[in-house]
Amino acid sequence: MPIKRFADTLLEKGEYAAYMELLANSFNISTVDRLMCRYTVNVSWDGDLYDCDFNSALQMGSKGVGQVGNLNIWQIESLTGLKGGYIRTEKHCFGCTAGSGSSCSGALT
């Protein structure tokens, strides 16, 4: 996944743009229904909620409907409290939708 140290390495080598282009050009719509972020929640040590492990690493917290800040486990009665919210996405999300999907649901070959 092109985040943190891996993204830094790609940038240092001048390969980030080409890598991101490969991921974007390898987008596969059939991976979307099986994405980890659609069916699981990542909970940090302090109770903050994230749509996936990668968003957790990037401090991109989950948002509820009308939520101003990031959601915390103590703000919801149950996980059904997440329904109607949206999944936060960024460029790194192409990593889970490229080719057959990533470890979220397959592999780019």
Secondary structure, DSSP 8 states (H G I E B T S, - for coil): --SHHHHHHHHHHT-HHHHHHHHHHTB-GGGGGG-GGGT--EE-TTSBEESSHHHHHTT-B-B-TT-SS--BGGG-SSGGGGTT-B----GGGHHHHBTT--TTT----
